[in-house]
Amino acid sequence: MKYNLTNNEKQFCEEYVRNGCNASRAYQAVYGCSIEDARKRYCKTFRKQEIKDYITDLQKEAFEVACINAER
């Protein structure tokens, strides 16, 4: 599925999934702000449905890869 997200939004989603779903840390890593600012700002990012959908797809993909690796 094609998502209409900015590069930063895509990076945020990928970092969020990669770091175990820590939104503050993901926001901080992508936008280069303090953790305090990230805590205040990341919730605005989650309001966008396309962000939620992309994260869900990334999580499904990560789960599928993990299951395949676990079987091997």
Steps between C-alpha positions, in 0.01 A plus 500: 500500500623847413498756780501875455746576780797731524845347537504601866162339561617176339821509704298561816282195431799280422689615809188451713471138393876441518539632854214303652224761460652783701343802329697764689834343410393450139394864470822617663714286268333630185443864586808559717321665790527449874314211657277751680401663171452160338259400778295811434498471121480133400128465575425744217673257265271216611187695406562431134324179396759428234770492770300246699443288189868505402607400852250214497639375169858529624412306815332224299803475275738485797289229662500293181877529470546406866279195465686381194830544681371321810400197293847474352 
